[in-house]
Amino acid sequence: MDANDLLKKVRKIEIKTRGLSQNIFAGEYHTAFKGRGVIFSEVREYQPGDDVRDIDWNVTARQNKPFVKVYEEERELTMMLLIDVSGSRDFGAVGEAKKDMMAEIAATLAFSSIQNNDKVGVIFFSDRIEKFIPPKKGRKHILLIIREIIEFTPQSSGTDIDVALQFMTNALKKRCTAFLLSDFIDSHDFFRSMSIANRKHDLAAIQVYDKRDARLPDVGLVRMRDMETGADIWVDTSSAKVRRTYEKAWYARQQNLSSVTGRCGVDLAAVTTDEDYVKALLGLFRNRATR
């Protein structure tokens, strides 16, 4: 992609996602995550209706009457985007390619965060950490991130979510809000690293997948390629048994993903490449806001 084409694509994504962020998502994002980062402000006397869990027992003992701790939102929060750049993201049989939808979702989230003056950073990962962009503020930084998402070429084609989560946990000392964007086609076990990451940070998962990931069409004998290993295989899609086996494998993987995220306390939103991701993101934000 030459410089002019890249600029046009970045601008197109900016116009679409910035508008969504300003008109739809900014308020939802703020509501969903506003209680996640708070700092101690002061103490004051207990008033009827205050949460007893906020009582400062040390001050209460000294003053012989109840005092509560008062908190305020941190004015500066940090959002981290963990973006899967493995080979399978290039797949797009129904709708757009996964990587294009991931780019739009990431841009929408990033523009939503800067409406609240938050910092945004990115971790690109395959089966290794491909690139780390430290959190910064501002539109210029967001546009840099979008350019990287569009044109970034990874060194590896595999997937290891465990590596990305461990890196975030170790690299970011301050609590952040993090979104993991992937198709979650990964044979590695990432339960422990996800559990640790979500205890330290505030993690949400967004799965972007193609309908052909879940179900094979009946189109006869076709050659299929694993986009992460490069291996080719001939598959008889006219066989009902083959199609059922394929669907069962997908269903088992989805059940495992739902189980892992549920046990870790991580919210999960899933969207196919031919769907509107707006509904999925709004659902994710609103579910968090009502918890």
Buried (B, 14 or more C-beta within 10 A) or exposed (E): EEEEEBEEBBEEBBEEBBEBBEEBBBBBBBBBBBEBBEEEEEBEEBEEEBEEEEBBEEBBEEEEEBBBBEEEBBEEBBBBBBBBBBBBBBBBEBBBBBBBBBBBBBBBBBBBBBBBEBBBBBBBBBBBBBBBBEBBBEEEBBBBBBBBBBEBEBEBBBBBBBBBBBBBBEEBEEBBBBBBBBBBBBEEEBBEBBBBBBEBBBBBBBBBBBBBBBEBEEEEEEEEEEBBEEEEEEBEBEBEEBBEEBEEEBEEBBEEBEEBBEEBEBBBBBBBBEBEBBEBBBBBBEBBBEE
